């Protein structure tokens, strides 16, 4: 099975969809942020604050390669920036089925408004729309390399699109 890996902006629902897909299709789910936390005892955001983004991206890349080299059947929720650094997107394209969750900025803003304290890159008082707009334009060239793009924010629609990629027959 070629591993489906969900990519997209923070708040796009990668982790949530991966959990739902894991239950629906009875496959293992790995969230790269959770794997990072278990390995380093710090959330990615806290690690970046303490050690810098360059060190974080280096360790994130190691985790990405390790996860994709594993032969077990699974679905992966990447970090929002994972495909955008080093040669990560090329690795993803070689070893996985990247699936881009492109659900729209209005929905992202609603979700992220509730999670500002969990995301250090959202500075206090920052204009969320402007921050997302900049992030989207910076990362879009990487995300658009995905083999599949899901535009719906409805979980049942997303699961239906994911089904062939989680069945072991792709």
N, C-alpha and C positions, 0 to 999 in steps of 0.2 A: 504494500500500500504506500502510495506517495502521500506524505503527511500534509493535511490541510493546515495552513498557518494563517491566522486572521491578522490583518494589518489595518492601520487607520489611525486617525487622530485620537488623542486621549478623550475619553468620554463617548467614543463611538459604539461601545458595547462589546468589545472583543472578548473580555473575560466573561461577561454575562452570557453571550452567545455560545462560547466554548463550553461553559458549564451545562447549558441546556442541550447542546449537541451531544455532549458526553453522556448525559442521561438518556436522551432519545435514541442514540445509535449504539449505546453500550460500548463506548470506547473510552480510553483514558484521556483525561484533559490535563494539559500542563499550561500554567500561566507563567510566563517568563519573569514577571515581577515577583510572584510568589517564590519561584525557584531562587531568584536573586536574594530575596529576604532570608530564606532558609539557609543559604550558603554564607551570607555575610552579616546576618543579624541586624541589618538596616534596610529600610525601604529604599528603593532607588532614589527617591527625592532626598532623603536624609543623607544617603551615601554621596550624592552629588554635592550637597552643601559641605560635607566634611572632607571629601577627597577630590572633588572636581569632576567635571563631566568627562574629561579625557580618560581618567582612570575607570570611571563607571562604564563608558562605552567599550573599553578594552575587556572588562570582565563580563559585560553583557554579551559580547561577541563570543567569548569562550563558552558561555551557557548556550547560546544559539547553536553553535557547532555541535556541542555535546548532545543537545536535544535532537537535532536533525540527523545525527549519526546513529542514534539509537534506532533499532529496527522494530520496536513495538508499535502497535497500532494506536494512534492517538490523534487528538486535535490540539493545536497550540495557539494560545493567545499571546501575541508578541507585545512588547512595549511599543508605545506610539512612535518612538524614534528609531527603533531597532533597524528597520530596512534602510535608513537614511545615512548610515555611518559606515565607514570603511568599505569593504566589499560585501557587506551583509546581504544586500538585495541580490547580488549575483549568486551567493551561497544559497539563499532561499530559493531562487529560480532553479538552481541545479538539483536541490535535494527535497523540494517541497512544492505544494500547490498554494501559492499565495492568493489570498482572497481579501480584497479591499472592501472595508465597510465605509461607504461614502454616504452617510445618512443625512447630511445637510446641517448647515451651521446653526439654524434656529434651534434644532433639537439638541445639538451639542451645547449650546449656550445654556439651555434650561438644565441639562444634566450637570454641567460644570459649575453652575451657580451654587449648587448644593454641595459641591466637593472642593471648594477653593482652598480650604485649609489642608487638604490632602495633597495638593499639587503645588510645590514650591515655585514653579515657573509662572504661576499666576500671582504676580505681585499684588499686594494689598492696594486696592484702589485702581488697578489696571483695568483698562477698557477691554472686557472679555472679547467683544466682537473683533476689535483690532488685533489682539493677541492671536486669536484663532485664524483670522484672515492671513496674517504674516506666516504663521506656522503652516497653514494649508498650502500657501503658495511655495514655501520652501520645501515642503515634503511631497507635494503632489507628483513631481516627476518620478519619484521612487514608487509611490503608491500605484501610479498608473501602469507600472510594469506588471502588476498582478495579472494572473490569468483570468480571474473572475472579479467583477465588481458587483457588490450588493448595494442598491440604492434605497431599499426599503428599511424603515426602522421597526417594522412589525416582526416580532419574533417568529411567528409561524411562517411568514414569507421567507425569512432568512433561513430557517431550518429546512424548508423545502428546497431552496437553492443549494444548501450545503449537503443534502442527502447523498447525491452521487459521489461526493468527495469523502464521505465518512463511511462508505459501505465496503471499503476494501477492494473495490473493483475499478479504481481509477488508474 
